[in-house]
Amino acid sequence: QVQLVESGGGLVQPGGSLRLSCAASGNIFSLNTVGWYRQAPGKRRELVALITSGGSTMYADSVKGRFTISGDNAKNAVYLQMNSLKPEDTAVYYCNAGGTFLYPPRGSWGQGTQVTVSS
């Protein structure tokens, strides 16, 4: 099974930007889709952005227009560019594979990367 490792989180002020990276040990699109998920304290983990092996992208309404997901097949990596960050974006962000907005992912969960939006 392909292992995914997240990186790039940190502390940023409201309105700022961060770029998260998801690196795979093998073919990152082996399960066709890769998604960025997040879990805030006391809340359920939610899918915020998805990319397919064909390059199609989908977003949760809460991040549409602010977040951009992209993939690099050569590097077996998927990225999440986050702009205009809000305090409510604070969460641990994870990447996982094989899921959609209707079905859960099929990969293993990694450690995630913490994103904190605060002044």
N, C-alpha and C positions, 0 to 999 in steps of 0.2 A: 504494500500500500504506500502511496506517495505521502511523504511527510511535508507539512507546510509550516513555515516559521514566519511569524509576524515581527515587524520592526518599524521604527519611525515615530512612535508616540512621544508625547511630552506635554509640557505645560505651555499654553498659549493664551494670549489675551483675547477677549471677545472681538470678533472681526478679523482675527488672524487666520493663518493658513498652516496646514501641515500636510505632509505626504507620507502615507503609510506604504510599506512594501510587504509583499507576501512571496517568499521564496520557496520553491519546491525541490525535493530531492530527485524528482524525475519529471515526466511529462505532466505539467500542471493542469492540462486540459484532458487528462485521461478519463475523467468522469464527465466531460462535456461542459460543465459549468464551474465557475469559481465565484464565490460570494464573499462580501465583507459583512460581518455581523457585529453587533455591539450589545453589551449588557451593562446597563447602569445599575447602581446600587438599589436593591429592592425591586428591580424590574426584570421581566423576562428578556431573554436574549432575542434580538430581532434582526432580520435581514435588512440591510440598508442599500446595498448595491450588488448587482449581479452582472457577470459577463459570460457570454457563451464562447465556445471554441471558434465560432464564426465571427465573433466580434460584436454581436448584438449586446446592448446594455439595457438594464432596467434599474429603476430607483424607487425607493420608498418616497412617499409624498413629502415626508419631513426633511429630506435632504436634496430633493430634486432642484436643480438649478444652482446648487452650491457644491455638491460632490461630483467628482468624475472618476469612474473606474476605467482602467486600461490594462492591457496585457502585452507581454513581450514573450512570444513563443521561444525565441532563440535563447532567452535567459531563464525560461521557465519561471516567470515572475508575473505577478499581478499587482497593480498599484491602486491606491485610493488617494486622489488629490482632494483635499478638503479646504474649501475657502469659506469666508464669511462665517467663521465658527461662532457658535452660540454656547452659552453655559449648559444648555440642555443637550449638547452633543457630548458632554463629559461621560465617559464610559470606558470599559475595556473593549477593545476592538479585536476581532478574530477573523481569520479567513478560513474557509472550508470549501469543499468541492462536492459537486454532484447534487446540490439542492436547487430549489426554485422558490418563488414566493408562495407556492402551494405545498411543497414537499420539503421535508428536512434534508440537510446535507448527509452525505454518506461517508465522509472522511472522519478522522479523529480530530478532536479539539486540541489546539496547542495552548501555549501559555497566554497568548494574546499580548496586546500592547496598550498601555494606559494612555488615554487622551484626557487631559484636564483643561477645560476652558474657564479661565477665571482671571479677574483683574487683581 
